[in-house]
Amino acid sequence: MVRRQTLKKIGGSVATVLPKTMLDRFHLDAGDDVYVVETSEGLLITPYDPDFADAMAAYARGAKRFRNALRELAR
């Protein structure tokens, strides 16, 4: 879904309002954190922390590689 949003000045900052349908679809509410990521195509606003996603990918690689050792440690 592509939506055109207008930026509005609020005090010394600039903001936009996300429509309720988007908030509901991504399970977002007032006060939730979102991340603005600069990409080669522009800005990406996401509720997912890219650093956390990288950390989880590193964990998945390690868990697969050391699966037997982790199983033994769990005993």
C-alpha positions, 0 to 999 in steps of 0.5 A: 500500500502506498499512501501520500502523507503530508508533513506538518510543523508541530512546534520545532519538529515536523510530523505526519499522521498515520491512518488508523487502518495502517496502525491496525494492520501493523499493530501500532498504537500511540507511544510505540517505537518505529524506526526510520531507515534510510535506503537507496530508494528513500526512507523506510518506516518500520516497527521492526528494529533492524539491529535486532533483526541482524542480531537474531539472524546471527543467533540463528546462524550460531544456533544451527552451527552449534546445535549439538553443543547447545543441546548438550548444554541444555541437559 
